[in-house]
Structure formats: structure tokens, C-alpha cells
Amino acid sequence: MSKFVRREARGFTLVEVLVTVVIMAVIGLASAAVINAIMRTSEQSEKAIDQLQKLQYAMLILEQDIRQIVPRDNPTGLYIFAEEGRLGFVRSGWFNPQGLFPRSELQPVAYILRDGNLVREHFTFVDVSESSEPFSRVVLEDVDGFEIEFLRAGAEKEGRAVPAPEQALTPTSLPPGIEITIDTQRWGRITRVFLINGGSYE
């Protein structure tokens, strides 16, 4: 008779299997929740970055336009037309290499608050007629307010130029800068001062 006795194979009990299944399910649910949270955070971050880039782009466009304002009458008869929600002027530096295009390097530009968006409009020719249609594009979305204030040089208040009186913008002068205030739904109230090349007002 063999000295070795074969032991019976022992498997998992039903209770052990159920406990294992429950543990794996809990781990799976926890992992899914973590992954879902990471994905939501990533989407929110990407959306915030995209909105920030749009804001930076809008400020860059505003700065490029305002810096190159020239003392040229726009359709309103002023060098710069400004009221709440509207800003109009003529700027230089509209690239036209060797005069290839049938236009000058001057460009009439207007910023208008329309339907919750800050819209930039420009015309092909400086002398705009009533029948001229502007080219429009949305510069910044979800805007609730757009305010403009001229600044005058030679005086300081709290470290910055003080607002010029209403009569500051005469047909023979340009202010040194413009203060733009934009109320946005995402970033709140934003105020920036843009200098004008060659602008001077005493």
C-alpha cells in the first residue's frame, strides 16, 4: 500500500467568491469615479485656457488698433468717436505691400457691443459712404459692457493718467491713451489702458 495519501483538491467557497466580486466591484467603481473626475477637470481646464486665449487675443487686437490711431476724420467727423458700447477711429499700418491692393494703408475701424459680443468692424476704404458694408467679426464673446474713456497727459491720479474732460478730443488733437473697460461673464470687470502713438493732449 502506498505511503502517500492524495489530498482532495480544495476550491473556493461561494462566500469567498462573492466577497472577491464585491471587492473588485468597489475598486472598479472607485477607479471609474477618479477617472471621471480627472476627465471633468481636464475639460474645465481646457475650456478655461481656451477662454483665456480668446481674451488675450481680443486685448492684442485692441492694442494693435488703438496704438495706430491717426488724426483722420472718420464718418462721424471726429478723430475718435466714442460712446457706451461703441468706439470708432481710423488706424494706419494696414499692410498693403507695394500698393498691390486697391486701397490705402489706412483702415476705418469700429468696436461695437452687439448681442452680448464685442464685434470689430472695418471698411475697405477710408471715406466710407452710407452704402458701404463693413466686414465684421466677433472679437470677444459673453460681454455685458464696453466703456471708453479718453486720458490726458500731464496729470496723475493714483499712479495713472486721469480721465480727460468731454471736450478733450478736438479735431486737431489725439489723446495720449484710451481706457477700455469690459464687463465679461467669465472674467468679470477688466480695465486696460492703451497708449496711442503720437497722441498728446495738455
QUIWOLIN-V351895 format. One record per residue. N is the residue number from 0. PHI is phi as a letter, one per 40 degrees, with the letter a starting at -180 (999 if undefined). D_CENTER is the distance of its C-alpha to the mean C-alpha in Angstrom with 2 decimals. Layout:
n: [N	N]
phi: [PHI	PHI]
d_center: [D_CENTER	D_CENTER]
This chain:
n: [0	1	2	3	4	5	6	7	8	9	10	11	12	13	14	15	16	17	18	19	20	21	22	23	24	25	26	27	28	29	30	31	32	33	34	35	36	37	38	39	40	41	42	43	44	45	46	47	48	49	50	51	52	53	54	55	56	57	58	59	60	61	62	63	64	65	66	67	68	69	70	71	72	73	74	75	76	77	78	79	80	81	82	83	84	85	86	87	88	89	90	91	92	93	94	95	96	97	98	99	100	101	102	103	104	105	106	107	108	109	110	111	112	113	114	115	116	117	118	119	120	121	122	123	124	125	126	127	128	129	130	131	132	133	134	135	136	137	138	139	140	141	142	143	144	145	146	147	148	149	150	151	152	153	154	155	156	157	158	159	160	161	162	163	164	165	166	167	168	169	170	171	172	173	174	175	176	177	178	179	180	181	182	183	184	185	186	187	188	189	190	191	192	193	194	195	196	197	198	199	200	201]
phi: [999	c	c	c	b	c	c	c	c	b	c	c	c	c	c	c	c	c	c	c	c	c	c	c	c	c	c	c	c	c	c	c	c	c	c	c	c	c	c	c	c	c	c	c	c	c	c	c	c	c	c	c	c	c	c	c	c	c	c	c	c	d	c	c	c	c	d	b	c	b	c	b	d	c	d	c	g	b	c	b	b	a	a	c	g	a	a	b	a	b	b	b	g	c	d	a	d	f	g	c	c	c	a	c	c	c	b	c	b	b	b	b	c	b	f	g	b	c	b	b	b	a	b	c	b	c	c	c	c	c	c	c	b	c	c	b	a	c	c	a	c	f	b	b	a	a	b	b	a	c	b	b	c	g	a	b	a	f	g	a	c	c	c	c	c	d	c	c	c	c	c	b	a	b	c	c	a	b	c	b	b	b	c	b	c	c	b	g	c	b	b	b	b	b	c	b	c	g	c	a	a	c]
d_center: [91.85	88.48	87.47	83.80	82.53	79.40	76.85	75.16	71.47	69.33	66.01	63.17	63.94	61.97	60.66	59.32	57.58	55.97	54.81	53.27	51.47	50.09	48.88	47.18	45.51	44.19	42.85	41.24	39.57	38.32	36.96	35.22	33.61	32.39	31.01	29.28	27.67	26.51	25.02	23.17	21.83	20.77	18.97	17.15	16.24	15.01	12.86	11.41	10.93	9.29	6.70	6.43	6.45	3.69	1.83	5.07	5.44	4.24	6.38	8.78	9.42	10.06	12.24	14.09	14.90	15.99	17.97	20.01	20.98	24.72	27.47	27.87	28.40	25.92	27.32	27.41	29.82	27.64	25.80	22.73	22.51	20.54	20.84	18.91	16.22	17.10	17.02	19.16	20.66	22.12	20.87	22.89	22.37	21.81	23.51	26.87	29.19	32.77	32.05	32.06	29.99	31.61	29.19	28.60	25.88	24.72	21.96	21.50	17.86	16.67	13.53	14.51	13.55	15.18	15.91	13.04	10.43	9.25	11.37	12.37	16.12	18.56	22.30	24.60	27.08	26.92	29.66	28.08	30.64	30.48	30.68	27.74	24.98	21.42	19.16	16.06	12.81	9.88	6.73	4.84	7.44	9.61	9.61	13.14	13.55	12.88	15.57	16.89	19.71	21.74	23.14	26.64	28.18	31.37	30.60	28.85	28.06	27.01	26.11	23.93	24.77	25.75	24.59	26.77	29.00	28.38	30.85	29.10	27.67	30.90	31.56	32.68	29.94	26.28	24.77	23.88	20.32	17.95	16.42	13.21	12.75	10.08	11.36	9.29	11.42	10.12	9.66	12.02	12.50	10.62	12.76	12.62	15.57	15.50	18.99	20.71	23.11	26.55	25.63	28.40	29.62	32.53]
